[in-house]
Amino acid sequence: MGPPQIIEILKEQEVGLKVSDLCRKHEISDATFYKWKTRYGGLEVSEAKRLKALADENSRLKRLLADAMLDNAALKEIVGKKW
């Protein structure tokens, strides 16, 4: 389930529906609902999409950094063996 759907579920609760009823309706656990509420509570759909995009970009950049660090370590090892 993506952020837009999650936010819609959270808004249903803000209108007055019980958490237990919402969880049953959407087939999620109470723990999942409260985790979503902590993460997405108060956000609009556009903000949640932006948050997801930033998290994806952050993951991609971390992978690129890890690859660059491995390349750097390999090059240092090669240079160290020649001297």
N, CA, C and O atoms as a GROMACS GRO file, in nm:
protein
  332
    1MET      N    1   0.085  -0.117   0.000
    1MET     CA    2   0.000   0.000   0.000
    1MET      C    3   0.090   0.124   0.000
    1MET      O    4   0.185   0.132   0.078
    2GLY      N    5   0.060   0.217  -0.086
    2GLY     CA    6   0.142   0.336  -0.099
    2GLY      C    7   0.097   0.449  -0.008
    2GLY      O    8  -0.011   0.443   0.052
    3PRO      N    9   0.180   0.552   0.003
    3PRO     CA   10   0.148   0.666   0.089
    3PRO      C   11   0.012   0.730   0.064
    3PRO      O   12  -0.056   0.765   0.160
    4PRO      N   13  -0.032   0.746  -0.062
    4PRO     CA   14  -0.166   0.807  -0.081
    4PRO      C   15  -0.278   0.726  -0.016
    4PRO      O   16  -0.369   0.782   0.045
    5GLN      N   17  -0.270   0.592  -0.030
    5GLN     CA   18  -0.373   0.508   0.030
    5GLN      C   19  -0.364   0.511   0.182
    5GLN      O   20  -0.466   0.513   0.251
    6ILE      N   21  -0.243   0.513   0.233
    6ILE     CA   22  -0.223   0.518   0.378
    6ILE      C   23  -0.282   0.646   0.435
    6ILE      O   24  -0.350   0.643   0.538
    7ILE      N   25  -0.257   0.757   0.369
    7ILE     CA   26  -0.309   0.885   0.418
    7ILE      C   27  -0.462   0.886   0.415
    7ILE      O   28  -0.525   0.942   0.505
    8GLU      N   29  -0.521   0.826   0.313
    8GLU     CA   30  -0.667   0.818   0.308
    8GLU      C   31  -0.722   0.738   0.425
    8GLU      O   32  -0.825   0.773   0.483
    9ILE      N   33  -0.654   0.629   0.461
    9ILE     CA   34  -0.696   0.549   0.576
    9ILE      C   35  -0.685   0.631   0.704
    9ILE      O   36  -0.774   0.628   0.788
   10LEU      N   37  -0.575   0.704   0.719
   10LEU     CA   38  -0.557   0.787   0.838
   10LEU      C   39  -0.664   0.896   0.847
   10LEU      O   40  -0.710   0.929   0.956
   11LYS      N   41  -0.702   0.950   0.732
   11LYS     CA   42  -0.806   1.053   0.732
   11LYS      C   43  -0.942   0.996   0.773
   11LYS      O   44  -1.023   1.066   0.835
   12GLU      N   45  -0.966   0.870   0.740
   12GLU     CA   46  -1.091   0.806   0.784
   12GLU      C   47  -1.098   0.804   0.936
   12GLU      O   48  -1.205   0.824   0.994
   13GLN      N   49  -0.986   0.780   0.999
   13GLN     CA   50  -0.983   0.776   1.146
   13GLN      C   51  -1.003   0.916   1.204
   13GLN      O   52  -1.068   0.932   1.307
   14GLU      N   53  -0.947   1.017   1.137
   14GLU     CA   54  -0.963   1.155   1.183
   14GLU      C   55  -1.109   1.198   1.180
   14GLU      O   56  -1.151   1.281   1.260
   15VAL      N   57  -1.186   1.142   1.087
   15VAL     CA   58  -1.327   1.176   1.074
   15VAL      C   59  -1.410   1.114   1.185
   15VAL      O   60  -1.522   1.157   1.211
   16GLY      N   61  -1.354   1.012   1.250
   16GLY     CA   62  -1.425   0.955   1.363
   16GLY      C   63  -1.441   0.804   1.363
   16GLY      O   64  -1.498   0.748   1.457
   17LEU      N   65  -1.394   0.737   1.261
   17LEU     CA   66  -1.403   0.591   1.260
   17LEU      C   67  -1.308   0.531   1.363
   17LEU      O   68  -1.200   0.584   1.387
   18LYS      N   69  -1.350   0.421   1.423
   18LYS     CA   70  -1.266   0.354   1.522
   18LYS      C   71  -1.149   0.285   1.452
   18LYS      O   72  -1.161   0.236   1.340
   19VAL      N   73  -1.036   0.284   1.521
   19VAL     CA   74  -0.916   0.219   1.467
   19VAL      C   75  -0.943   0.071   1.439
   19VAL      O   76  -0.904   0.020   1.334
   20SER      N   77  -1.009   0.004   1.532
   20SER     CA   78  -1.036  -0.140   1.512
   20SER      C   79  -1.122  -0.163   1.388
   20SER      O   80  -1.100  -0.260   1.315
   21ASP      N   81  -1.220  -0.076   1.364
   21ASP     CA   82  -1.305  -0.090   1.246
   21ASP      C   83  -1.226  -0.065   1.117
   21ASP      O   84  -1.242  -0.135   1.018
   22LEU      N   85  -1.141   0.037   1.121
   22LEU     CA   86  -1.057   0.067   1.005
   22LEU      C   87  -0.963  -0.048   0.972
   22LEU      O   88  -0.947  -0.086   0.856
   23CYS      N   89  -0.902  -0.103   1.075
   23CYS     CA   90  -0.808  -0.213   1.055
   23CYS      C   91  -0.878  -0.335   0.996
   23CYS      O   92  -0.823  -0.401   0.907
   24ARG      N   93  -0.995  -0.363   1.043
   24ARG     CA   94  -1.072  -0.475   0.990
   24ARG      C   95  -1.110  -0.447   0.844
   24ARG      O   96  -1.097  -0.535   0.758
   25LYS      N   97  -1.157  -0.327   0.817
   25LYS     CA   98  -1.200  -0.289   0.683
   25LYS      C   99  -1.086  -0.299   0.582
   25LYS      O  100  -1.106  -0.347   0.470
   26HIS      N  101  -0.967  -0.255   0.621
   26HIS     CA  102  -0.853  -0.251   0.528
   26HIS      C  103  -0.757  -0.369   0.546
   26HIS      O  104  -0.653  -0.376   0.481
   27GLU      N  105  -0.795  -0.462   0.635
   27GLU     CA  106  -0.717  -0.583   0.659
   27GLU      C  107  -0.572  -0.554   0.696
   27GLU      O  108  -0.478  -0.606   0.637
   28ILE      N  109  -0.557  -0.467   0.797
   28ILE     CA  110  -0.425  -0.435   0.852
   28ILE      C  111  -0.430  -0.454   1.003
   28ILE      O  112  -0.538  -0.458   1.062
   29SER      N  113  -0.315  -0.467   1.065
   29SER     CA  114  -0.310  -0.482   1.210
   29SER      C  115  -0.314  -0.344   1.277
   29SER      O  116  -0.286  -0.242   1.214
   30ASP      N  117  -0.349  -0.344   1.405
   30ASP     CA  118  -0.347  -0.219   1.481
   30ASP      C  119  -0.206  -0.161   1.481
   30ASP      O  120  -0.188  -0.040   1.469
   31ALA      N  121  -0.106  -0.249   1.496
   31ALA     CA  122   0.034  -0.203   1.500
   31ALA      C  123   0.072  -0.132   1.370
   31ALA      O  124   0.140  -0.030   1.372
   32THR      N  125   0.027  -0.188   1.258
   32THR     CA  126   0.055  -0.125   1.128
   32THR      C  127  -0.011   0.012   1.121
   32THR      O  128   0.050   0.109   1.076
   33PHE      N  129  -0.136   0.020   1.165
   33PHE     CA  130  -0.205   0.148   1.163
   33PHE      C  131  -0.129   0.253   1.242
   33PHE      O  132  -0.109   0.364   1.193
   34TYR      N  133  -0.087   0.219   1.364
   34TYR     CA  134  -0.019   0.318   1.448
   34TYR      C  135   0.120   0.352   1.395
   34TYR      O  136   0.168   0.464   1.413
   35LYS      N  137   0.185   0.256   1.329
   35LYS     CA  138   0.314   0.285   1.266
   35LYS      C  139   0.293   0.386   1.153
   35LYS      O  140   0.370   0.482   1.140
   36TRP      N  141   0.189   0.364   1.073
   36TRP     CA  142   0.158   0.458   0.966
   36TRP      C  143   0.123   0.594   1.022
   36TRP      O  144   0.164   0.697   0.968
   37LYS      N  145   0.047   0.596   1.130
   37LYS     CA  146   0.006   0.723   1.190
   37LYS      C  147   0.127   0.802   1.237
   37LYS      O  148   0.132   0.924   1.222
   38THR      N  149   0.224   0.731   1.296
   38THR     CA  150   0.347   0.798   1.340
   38THR      C  151   0.424   0.854   1.222
   38THR      O  152   0.476   0.965   1.228
   39ARG      N  153   0.429   0.777   1.115
   39ARG     CA  154   0.509   0.818   1.000
   39ARG      C  155   0.439   0.920   0.911
   39ARG      O  156   0.501   1.016   0.867
   40TYR      N  157   0.311   0.900   0.884
   40TYR     CA  158   0.240   0.981   0.786
   40TYR      C  159   0.134   1.073   0.846
   40TYR      O  160   0.072   1.150   0.772
   41GLY      N  161   0.111   1.067   0.976
   41GLY     CA  162   0.008   1.149   1.038
   41GLY      C  163   0.030   1.297   1.012
   41GLY      O  164   0.140   1.348   1.033
   42GLY      N  165  -0.072   1.365   0.967
   42GLY     CA  166  -0.064   1.509   0.941
   42GLY      C  167  -0.010   1.545   0.804
   42GLY      O  168  -0.008   1.663   0.769
   43LEU      N  169   0.033   1.448   0.726
   43LEU     CA  170   0.085   1.477   0.592
   43LEU      C  171  -0.027   1.476   0.490
   43LEU      O  172  -0.127   1.406   0.505
   44GLU      N  173  -0.008   1.553   0.387
   44GLU     CA  174  -0.097   1.548   0.272
   44GLU      C  175  -0.037   1.449   0.173
   44GLU      O  176   0.079   1.410   0.186
   45VAL      N  177  -0.114   1.409   0.075
   45VAL     CA  178  -0.068   1.309  -0.021
   45VAL      C  179   0.058   1.357  -0.093
   45VAL      O  180   0.152   1.279  -0.110
   46SER      N  181   0.062   1.483  -0.135
   46SER     CA  182   0.179   1.533  -0.207
   46SER      C  183   0.304   1.530  -0.119
   46SER      O  184   0.414   1.501  -0.168
   47GLU      N  185   0.288   1.559   0.009
   47GLU     CA  186   0.402   1.554   0.101
   47GLU      C  187   0.451   1.412   0.121
   47GLU      O  188   0.571   1.387   0.128
   48ALA      N  189   0.359   1.318   0.128
   48ALA     CA  190   0.396   1.178   0.145
   48ALA      C  191   0.468   1.126   0.021
   48ALA      O  192   0.565   1.050   0.032
   49LYS      N  193   0.422   1.167  -0.096
   49LYS     CA  194   0.490   1.126  -0.219
   49LYS      C  195   0.632   1.183  -0.222
   49LYS      O  196   0.726   1.114  -0.263
   50ARG      N  197   0.646   1.307  -0.180
   50ARG     CA  198   0.779   1.370  -0.176
   50ARG      C  199   0.868   1.297  -0.076
   50ARG      O  200   0.986   1.274  -0.104
   51LEU      N  201   0.814   1.260   0.040
   51LEU     CA  202   0.889   1.186   0.141
   51LEU      C  203   0.936   1.053   0.084
   51LEU      O  204   1.051   1.014   0.105
   52LYS      N  205   0.849   0.983   0.011
   52LYS     CA  206   0.886   0.855  -0.050
   52LYS      C  207   0.995   0.875  -0.154
   52LYS      O  208   1.090   0.797  -0.160
   53ALA      N  209   0.982   0.979  -0.236
   53ALA     CA  210   1.083   1.006  -0.338
   53ALA      C  211   1.219   1.035  -0.275
   53ALA      O  212   1.322   0.989  -0.323
   54LEU      N  213   1.218   1.112  -0.167
   54LEU     CA  214   1.344   1.143  -0.098
   54LEU      C  215   1.406   1.018  -0.035
   54LEU      O  216   1.528   1.002  -0.038
   55ALA      N  217   1.323   0.932   0.021
   55ALA     CA  218   1.375   0.807   0.079
   55ALA      C  219   1.435   0.719  -0.029
   55ALA      O  220   1.540   0.658  -0.008
   56ASP      N  221   1.370   0.711  -0.145
   56ASP     CA  222   1.423   0.632  -0.257
   56ASP      C  223   1.556   0.689  -0.305
   56ASP      O  224   1.651   0.615  -0.330
   57GLU      N  225   1.561   0.821  -0.318
   57GLU     CA  226   1.686   0.886  -0.362
   57GLU      C  227   1.797   0.863  -0.261
   57GLU      O  228   1.912   0.839  -0.298
   58ASN      N  229   1.764   0.872  -0.133
   58ASN     CA  230   1.862   0.849  -0.028
   58ASN      C  231   1.920   0.708  -0.037
   58ASN      O  232   2.041   0.689  -0.025
   59SER      N  233   1.835   0.610  -0.058
   59SER     CA  234   1.881   0.471  -0.073
   59SER      C  235   1.973   0.456  -0.193
   59SER      O  236   2.077   0.390  -0.186
   60ARG      N  237   1.934   0.518  -0.303
   60ARG     CA  238   2.016   0.510  -0.425
   60ARG      C  239   2.153   0.574  -0.403
   60ARG      O  240   2.254   0.518  -0.445
   61LEU      N  241   2.156   0.688  -0.338
   61LEU     CA  242   2.282   0.757  -0.313
   61LEU      C  243   2.370   0.677  -0.217
   61LEU      O  244   2.493   0.675  -0.232
   62LYS      N  245   2.310   0.613  -0.119
   62LYS     CA  246   2.388   0.529  -0.028
   62LYS      C  247   2.453   0.413  -0.102
   62LYS      O  248   2.568   0.378  -0.076
   63ARG      N  249   2.378   0.353  -0.196
   63ARG     CA  250   2.436   0.243  -0.275
   63ARG      C  251   2.551   0.294  -0.361
   63ARG      O  252   2.655   0.228  -0.371
   64LEU      N  253   2.534   0.411  -0.423
   64LEU     CA  254   2.641   0.469  -0.505
   64LEU      C  255   2.765   0.498  -0.421
   64LEU      O  256   2.877   0.472  -0.465
   65LEU      N  257   2.746   0.551  -0.301
   65LEU     CA  258   2.858   0.579  -0.212
   65LEU      C  259   2.930   0.450  -0.174
   65LEU      O  260   3.053   0.445  -0.174
   66ALA      N  261   2.855   0.347  -0.141
   66ALA     CA  262   2.916   0.219  -0.104
   66ALA      C  263   2.997   0.163  -0.220
   66ALA      O  264   3.108   0.113  -0.200
   67ASP      N  265   2.944   0.171  -0.342
   67ASP     CA  266   3.018   0.124  -0.460
   67ASP      C  267   3.146   0.204  -0.479
   67ASP      O  268   3.251   0.147  -0.507
   68ALA      N  269   3.138   0.336  -0.465
   68ALA     CA  270   3.257   0.421  -0.481
   68ALA      C  271   3.361   0.390  -0.374
   68ALA      O  272   3.481   0.388  -0.403
   69MET      N  273   3.317   0.364  -0.252
   69MET     CA  274   3.411   0.331  -0.145
   69MET      C  275   3.480   0.197  -0.172
   69MET      O  276   3.599   0.183  -0.145
   70LEU      N  277   3.406   0.100  -0.225
   70LEU     CA  278   3.466  -0.029  -0.260
   70LEU      C  279   3.568  -0.013  -0.373
   70LEU      O  280   3.676  -0.071  -0.368
   71ASP      N  281   3.533   0.067  -0.474
   71ASP     CA  282   3.627   0.094  -0.583
   71ASP      C  283   3.753   0.161  -0.530
   71ASP      O  284   3.864   0.125  -0.569
   72ASN      N  285   3.736   0.258  -0.442
   72ASN     CA  286   3.848   0.330  -0.383
   72ASN      C  287   3.938   0.235  -0.304
   72ASN      O  288   4.060   0.241  -0.316
   73ALA      N  289   3.878   0.148  -0.225
   73ALA     CA  290   3.956   0.053  -0.146
   73ALA      C  291   4.033  -0.043  -0.237
   73ALA      O  292   4.149  -0.076  -0.209
   74ALA      N  293   3.970  -0.087  -0.346
   74ALA     CA  294   4.036  -0.178  -0.440
   74ALA      C  295   4.154  -0.108  -0.507
   74ALA      O  296   4.261  -0.167  -0.522
   75LEU      N  297   4.136   0.018  -0.546
   75LEU     CA  298   4.245   0.093  -0.608
   75LEU      C  299   4.360   0.115  -0.512
   75LEU      O  300   4.477   0.105  -0.551
   76LYS      N  301   4.330   0.144  -0.387
   76LYS     CA  302   4.435   0.162  -0.287
   76LYS      C  303   4.514   0.032  -0.268
   76LYS      O  304   4.635   0.035  -0.251
   77GLU      N  305   4.444  -0.079  -0.271
   77GLU     CA  306   4.511  -0.208  -0.256
   77GLU      C  307   4.604  -0.235  -0.374
   77GLU      O  308   4.715  -0.284  -0.356
   78ILE      N  309   4.558  -0.204  -0.495
   78ILE     CA  310   4.640  -0.224  -0.615
   78ILE      C  311   4.764  -0.135  -0.610
   78ILE      O  312   4.874  -0.182  -0.637
   79VAL      N  313   4.746  -0.009  -0.577
   79VAL     CA  314   4.858   0.085  -0.569
   79VAL      C  315   4.955   0.043  -0.460
   79VAL      O  316   5.076   0.053  -0.478
   80GLY      N  317   4.905  -0.004  -0.350
   80GLY     CA  318   4.989  -0.046  -0.238
   80GLY      C  319   5.076  -0.165  -0.272
   80GLY      O  320   5.187  -0.176  -0.220
   81LYS      N  321   5.031  -0.253  -0.357
   81LYS     CA  322   5.107  -0.372  -0.394
   81LYS      C  323   5.222  -0.338  -0.488
   81LYS      O  324   5.324  -0.407  -0.487
   82LYS      N  325   5.208  -0.234  -0.569
   82LYS     CA  326   5.312  -0.198  -0.665
   82LYS      C  327   5.431  -0.132  -0.598
   82LYS      O  328   5.542  -0.138  -0.651
   83TRP      N  329   5.412  -0.069  -0.486
   83TRP     CA  330   5.522   0.004  -0.422
   83TRP      C  331   5.583  -0.081  -0.322
   83TRP      O  332   5.678  -0.040  -0.256
   0.00000   0.00000   0.00000
